[in-house]
Amino acid sequence: MDLPSEAVWFLIGLMVMLLELAAPGGVLVFFGAAAWITAFAVYIGLADSMELQLVIFSTASASLFAGLRKWLRGKFFQEEN
């Protein structure tokens, strides 16, 4: 049984999101979201080759991590003074 690439990326994202529940720290959620972004890109036909899929995943995970981590930390975690 061969799964389409978008299904594989979606399942990877789901597994990583579930791993975040077991190992909380707020890092794995960015990789899960990046996998879902990659799955969407494959689904709409933007990424046919594996190389392009890996570029999308890498770019999305780095962008999400750099752009949202500080904002989410300030939003959900109180810093002790």
C-alpha positions in Angstrom: 0.0 0.0 0.0 1.6 3.2 -1.2 0.5 6.4 0.6 0.6 9.7 -1.3 3.3 12.1 -0.2 0.8 14.6 1.3 -0.6 11.8 3.5 2.9 10.9 4.7 3.7 14.5 5.6 0.4 14.9 7.4 1.0 11.7 9.4 4.5 12.8 10.3 3.1 16.1 11.5 0.5 14.4 13.5 3.0 12.1 15.2 5.3 15.0 16.0 2.4 17.0 17.5 1.6 13.9 19.6 5.2 13.7 20.7 4.9 17.2 21.9 2.4 16.0 24.5 4.9 13.4 25.8 7.9 15.7 25.8 6.6 19.2 26.3 8.9 22.1 25.6 7.2 24.0 22.8 9.7 22.9 20.1 8.2 19.9 18.4 5.0 21.8 17.6 6.9 23.9 15.0 8.1 20.8 13.2 4.6 19.3 13.2 3.2 22.5 11.8 5.9 22.6 9.2 5.1 19.0 8.1 1.5 20.1 7.7 2.5 23.1 5.6 4.5 20.7 3.5 1.6 18.3 3.2 -0.6 21.2 2.0 2.0 22.3 -0.5 2.2 18.8 -2.0 -1.6 18.5 -2.0 -2.1 21.7 -4.0 0.7 20.7 -6.4 3.5 23.1 -5.4 6.0 20.4 -4.5 6.4 17.4 -6.6 10.0 16.4 -5.9 11.3 15.2 -2.6 14.1 17.8 -2.7 11.5 20.7 -2.9 9.4 19.1 -0.1 12.5 19.0 2.1 13.3 22.7 1.3 9.7 23.6 2.1 9.8 21.7 5.4 13.1 23.1 6.4 12.2 26.7 5.6 8.8 26.4 7.2 10.2 24.9 10.4 13.0 27.5 10.7 10.6 30.3 10.0 8.0 29.1 12.5 10.6 28.5 15.1 12.3 31.9 14.7 9.1 33.9 14.3 6.7 32.4 16.8 8.8 30.9 19.7 9.5 34.2 21.4 5.9 35.4 21.0 4.4 32.1 22.3 6.8 32.0 25.3 5.7 35.5 26.3 2.0 34.6 25.7 1.9 31.3 27.6 4.7 31.3 30.1 5.2 33.8 32.9 8.8 34.8 33.3 9.9 35.0 36.9 11.4 38.3 38.0 
